[in-house]
Amino acid sequence: MIAAELVATGTELLIGRTVNTHAQRLGRALSPLGIALERETTLRDDRPAIAAAVRAALTRSQVVFVTGGLGPTCDDLTREALADALGRKIVRDTAALSRIRARCVRLGQSMTDSRARQADILEGAAALSNSVGAAPGQRIELGGGRVLLVLPGPPREFEAILAEHVLPWLRGHLHAPVAPERILMVCGLGESDVIERFAAAGFDPAPLDLAYCAGPGQLEVRLTGKPGEESVVTSAAARALAVLGDHVYAESREDLVAAVGRRLEARGATVATAESCTGGLVAQVLTSVPGSSAWYRGSIVAYANDAKTSLLGVPADLIAAHGAVSEPVARAMAEGARRALGTDFALATTGVAGPDGATPEKPVGLVWWALADAKGTVARTRRFPGDRDLIRRWTAQYALDLLRRRLDGTA
């Protein structure tokens, strides 16, 4: 595969003010083109350091990306650093300047010297128009097949130039054999669980590359081979799928909520949620999917016990007898949400997210979740590790997985 590298600039990335998502986006976009993102370097807004990092990257990688530092302020130093690194002049691109002028008119802004500076590019660079911002990107072909691609730091601008200019150019100009890859998305098993299951089943994918990417309640298992090993990878993926069984919710890179949404839409079914400890998080996750209005009806966030009774019809004596964090209450919450919102399915969550509210019998992390449908109601419990935020995210994922399994006929 062709080697690529990212040099991300911006002091805000290193002081915790901004999360850098560029490497994730690039890695996913480049891999299908036979281009491997092999290294990322993140730097403060320091002209000599940026210049040195770019020079070093160009000695290692055929494709080098530089992001950030193209704005109008005094700490936007990427253009000058690249001029130092390549020994080139900075010139003003007239087409980019015209677009910036038009943008200022459209937004009711004055055309200042600092705004005009955003039209500056390196001599010999191809300016890549910015459809959602001011500063253009740049493509600098350096000979020997090497290319330097310079993009703005703001994610919307980065995404726009990447999609509209960079990826189409790479598809047309750089050709590399694509490594065959198969992905299994898993819920309900951690990395150690999967490793143990593979070992017990005698599953060894060597010489293929086996890798994992874990998140709360979700695990990506990735099998990668060399170009020409498509059949080997396909066979290994089939064996891995047989070992992992119904813990696999998708055979391509997909979030669990999207997989649940696909299943609901295919069945023409609807779902509602009743939430206590997750405080609306399950609803938030479900509505993050475009088109979720076709199958998601709404949520009742019944945090207090009296709200569980008045909004969901959970009997007060049931809460008194078992406590809010219990199987009977989780079941009653799910049934109440299904009844109130008139859906095919309803999910409920109740638990101790912490750090307060725990007892010896019900420690922090203890959660119950339930699902109600025409067949009846099922409930599950688990004690999740981590802080309050992590416990809530684990709970939301496992609740969605219970719905997924019900839709698949395995719960």
Summary of the structure (lengths in Angstrom):
residues: 411
radius of gyration: 26.2
end to end distance: 42.6
largest distance: 78.8
contacts: 1373
relative contact order: 0.08
helix: 44%
strand: 25%
